Amino acid sequence: MVQTRSKKHFLDLFTKNPDAGVGFTLAAGAVFAARHGSWSTTDTRTEEWKTIARDLKTRYGESLTPDQVRMEMGV
């Protein structure tokens, strides 16, 4: 099943869960949504998403804070 999430969805999620750890793959979806308006599970097949995910994992490891993800999203 294909799921689509908007930039707003991710921002609301991080606001409601300020102390949660965010896995780098979810964070990559949030960054992708910030750049394109939305993210879909099918976007994980794109080179752009893969590059974002690799970059986040390299810089932050397996998990980011909501604040770090928002910074990466440019908000």
C-alpha positions as CSV (number, residue, x, y, z in Angstrom):
1,M,0.0,0.0,0.0
2,V,1.4,3.4,-1.0
3,Q,1.3,6.0,1.7
4,T,1.8,9.7,1.0
5,R,2.8,12.2,3.7
6,S,2.9,16.0,3.4
7,K,5.5,18.3,4.9
8,K,2.8,19.5,7.3
9,H,2.2,15.9,8.4
10,F,5.8,15.5,9.4
11,L,6.0,18.9,11.2
12,D,2.8,18.0,13.2
13,L,4.3,14.6,14.0
14,F,7.5,16.1,15.4
15,T,5.6,18.8,17.3
16,K,3.5,16.2,19.0
17,N,6.5,14.0,19.8
18,P,9.3,16.4,20.7
19,D,11.4,13.8,22.6
20,A,11.1,11.0,20.1
21,G,14.0,9.6,18.2
22,V,13.5,9.8,14.4
23,G,15.0,7.0,12.3
24,F,17.2,8.3,9.4
25,T,14.8,6.8,6.9
26,L,11.8,8.6,8.3
27,A,13.9,11.8,8.5
28,A,14.8,11.3,4.8
29,G,11.1,11.2,4.0
30,A,10.5,14.4,5.9
31,V,13.3,16.2,4.1
32,F,12.1,14.9,0.7
33,A,8.6,16.2,1.6
34,A,10.0,19.6,2.5
35,R,11.6,19.8,-0.9
36,H,8.7,18.5,-2.9
37,G,5.6,19.1,-0.8
38,S,5.0,15.4,-0.1
39,W,6.7,12.1,0.2
40,S,5.4,8.7,-0.8
41,T,6.7,5.2,0.0
42,T,7.5,4.9,-3.8
43,D,9.9,7.8,-3.5
44,T,12.3,5.6,-1.5
45,R,13.2,4.1,-4.9
46,T,14.5,7.4,-6.2
47,E,18.2,8.4,-6.2
48,E,17.4,11.7,-4.5
49,W,15.8,10.0,-1.5
50,K,18.6,7.4,-1.3
51,T,21.1,10.3,-1.3
52,I,19.3,12.1,1.4
53,A,19.0,9.0,3.6
54,R,22.8,8.2,3.2
55,D,23.7,11.8,4.0
56,L,21.6,11.8,7.1
57,K,22.9,8.5,8.3
58,T,26.5,9.6,7.8
59,R,26.0,12.8,9.7
60,Y,23.7,11.7,12.5
61,G,23.8,7.9,12.7
62,E,20.6,5.8,13.0
63,S,18.5,8.4,14.8
64,L,17.9,12.2,14.8
65,T,16.0,14.4,17.1
66,P,12.9,16.2,15.9
67,D,14.8,19.5,16.0
68,Q,17.6,18.1,13.8
69,V,15.0,16.9,11.3
70,R,13.3,20.3,11.2
71,M,16.7,21.9,10.7
72,E,17.3,19.6,7.8
73,M,13.9,20.3,6.4
74,G,14.8,24.0,6.4
75,V,12.1,25.1,9.0
